[in-house]
């Protein structure tokens, strides 16, 4: 069975924080791309009105996810000061730390049931 963990999160950008939000996301992407071989997908999507951002992430396993969290942890905390998380869905067999974080944000965690999950 697959060890891949996928995350889909949606954030509402706080009024007047769009430039700082963009700066932080750009910095986070720069830290991740090319530096985290276990990160399989790390895409940020911005709504047409620029108010809602969705991130789609995938990690080869729990260790890769924990490496990612350690890499961007401080930036993530700063990002959370500029937005409100409105949805978090985690798919796969996630580490306990991620389960707790997702649930604290009102998110769901759904383990892989069937299929290769790649």
VENWOLIN-V944955 format. One line per field, one symbol per residue. ss: DSSP state (H for helix, E for strand, - for the rest). phi: phi as a letter, one per 40 degrees, with the letter a starting at -180 (. if undefined). burial: b if it has 24 or more other C-alpha atoms within 12 Angstrom, else e. Layout:
ss: ???
phi: ???
burial: ???
This chain:
ss: ----EEEEEEEEE----HHHHHHHHHHHHHHH------EEEEEEEE-----EEEEEEEE--HHHHHHHHHHHHHHHHHHH--EEEEEEEEE----HHHHHHHHH---EEE--------
phi: .cbcbbbbbbbbccdgbcccdccccdccdccccgbbccccaabbbbcdcgbbbbbbbabcaccccccccccbdcccccdccbabcbabbbbhcccddcdccccccgcbbbccbagcgc
burial: eebbbbbbbbbbbeeeebeebbebbeebbebbeeebebbbbbbbeeeeeebbbbbbbbbbbbbbbbebbeebeebbeebbebbbbbbbbbbbbbbeebbeebeeeeebbeeeeeeeee
